[in-house]
Amino acid sequence: QVQLVESGGGLVQPGGSLRLSCAASGSIFSITTMGWYRQAPGKQRDLVATITSSGSTNYADSVKGRFTISRDNAKNTVYLQMNSLKPEDTAVYYCSVVATTMVNRRIYYNYWGQGTQVTVSS
C-alpha cells in the first residue's frame, strides 16, 4: 500500500503565496507521474499540475505563470509552489501519485491524498 501525506494548506490573502507538500510512503516500488488536483465547493475535481519522473510538467491554463510543481525523487515528495494567489484558487487540493508496489511491480495505481484546504481571502 501507498500512503500520501499532504501539508502546507491554509488561509492566505490575495496576492500571497503558499507551498504544498505531499510525501508518499509505504511499499513503493516505483513512482511515475505525481500531481496536484483541486476541487472547489460544488465543482468537479480539476487538474492543477503534473510532473513526470523525468521532470516534464503540465499545468492548467488558469495557474500557468503563478504555480510551480516540483519533486524530490529521493524523498518521494511532490511540491506545489503557489504565488500570486487569487480568491478563485480557493479549493481543497489533492495530491496524486501513480505508483507500483513491492507486492505488484507491474501494475500502476493512482493513489490520492486526503486533501488540504487552501483559502484565499482578505
JODA-V381969 format. One record per pair of residues at least 6 apart in sequence whose ideal C-beta (glycine too) atoms are under 7 Angstrom apart, sorted by the first residue. I is the first residue (numbers start at 1). GAP is how many residues later the second one is. If there is no record, write none. Layout:
BEGIN
i=I gap=GAP
i=I gap=GAP
END
This chain:
BEGIN
i=1 gap=25
i=1 gap=26
i=1 gap=100
i=2 gap=22
i=2 gap=24
i=2 gap=26
i=2 gap=95
i=2 gap=97
i=2 gap=99
i=2 gap=109
i=3 gap=22
i=3 gap=23
i=4 gap=18
i=4 gap=20
i=4 gap=91
i=4 gap=93
i=4 gap=107
i=4 gap=108
i=4 gap=109
i=5 gap=18
i=6 gap=14
i=6 gap=15
i=6 gap=16
i=6 gap=89
i=6 gap=107
i=6 gap=108
i=6 gap=109
i=6 gap=110
i=7 gap=14
i=7 gap=109
i=8 gap=10
i=8 gap=11
i=8 gap=12
i=8 gap=13
i=8 gap=108
i=9 gap=9
i=9 gap=11
i=9 gap=84
i=9 gap=107
i=9 gap=108
i=9 gap=109
i=10 gap=8
i=11 gap=108
i=11 gap=110
i=12 gap=6
i=12 gap=73
i=12 gap=108
i=13 gap=109
i=14 gap=71
i=14 gap=72
i=14 gap=73
i=14 gap=106
i=14 gap=108
i=15 gap=69
i=15 gap=70
i=16 gap=69
i=17 gap=65
i=17 gap=66
i=17 gap=68
i=18 gap=64
i=18 gap=67
i=18 gap=100
i=19 gap=60
i=19 gap=62
i=20 gap=16
i=20 gap=59
i=20 gap=60
i=20 gap=73
i=20 gap=96
i=21 gap=56
i=21 gap=58
i=22 gap=55
i=22 gap=56
i=22 gap=73
i=22 gap=91
i=23 gap=52
i=23 gap=53
i=23 gap=54
i=24 gap=7
i=24 gap=52
i=24 gap=73
i=24 gap=75
i=25 gap=51
i=27 gap=74
i=27 gap=75
i=27 gap=76
i=28 gap=48
i=28 gap=71
i=28 gap=73
i=29 gap=71
i=29 gap=72
i=29 gap=73
i=29 gap=76
i=30 gap=69
i=30 gap=70
i=31 gap=22
i=31 gap=45
i=31 gap=66
i=31 gap=67
i=31 gap=68
i=32 gap=20
i=32 gap=21
i=32 gap=66
i=32 gap=76
i=33 gap=17
i=33 gap=19
i=33 gap=65
i=34 gap=17
i=34 gap=37
i=34 gap=44
i=34 gap=62
i=34 gap=63
i=35 gap=12
i=35 gap=14
i=35 gap=15
i=35 gap=16
i=35 gap=61
i=36 gap=12
i=36 gap=13
i=36 gap=33
i=36 gap=44
i=36 gap=57
i=36 gap=59
i=37 gap=8
i=37 gap=9
i=37 gap=10
i=37 gap=11
i=37 gap=57
i=37 gap=59
i=38 gap=8
i=38 gap=10
i=38 gap=53
i=38 gap=54
i=38 gap=55
i=38 gap=56
i=39 gap=6
i=39 gap=52
i=39 gap=53
i=39 gap=55
i=40 gap=50
i=40 gap=51
i=45 gap=49
i=46 gap=14
i=47 gap=13
i=48 gap=12
i=48 gap=15
i=48 gap=19
i=48 gap=32
i=49 gap=8
i=49 gap=9
i=49 gap=10
i=49 gap=11
i=49 gap=14
i=49 gap=18
i=49 gap=20
i=49 gap=31
i=50 gap=7
i=50 gap=8
i=51 gap=6
i=51 gap=18
i=51 gap=19
i=51 gap=20
i=51 gap=27
i=57 gap=12
i=59 gap=8
i=66 gap=16
i=66 gap=17
i=66 gap=18
i=67 gap=13
i=67 gap=14
i=67 gap=15
i=68 gap=13
i=69 gap=9
i=69 gap=10
i=69 gap=11
i=70 gap=9
i=71 gap=6
i=71 gap=7
i=71 gap=8
i=78 gap=17
i=82 gap=7
i=85 gap=35
i=86 gap=34
i=87 gap=33
i=87 gap=34
i=89 gap=29
i=89 gap=31
i=90 gap=28
i=90 gap=29
i=90 gap=30
i=91 gap=27
i=92 gap=23
i=92 gap=24
i=92 gap=25
i=93 gap=22
i=93 gap=23
i=93 gap=25
i=94 gap=18
i=94 gap=19
i=94 gap=21
i=95 gap=18
i=96 gap=14
i=96 gap=16
i=97 gap=14
i=98 gap=10
i=98 gap=12
i=99 gap=9
i=99 gap=10
i=99 gap=12
i=100 gap=6
i=100 gap=7
i=100 gap=8
END
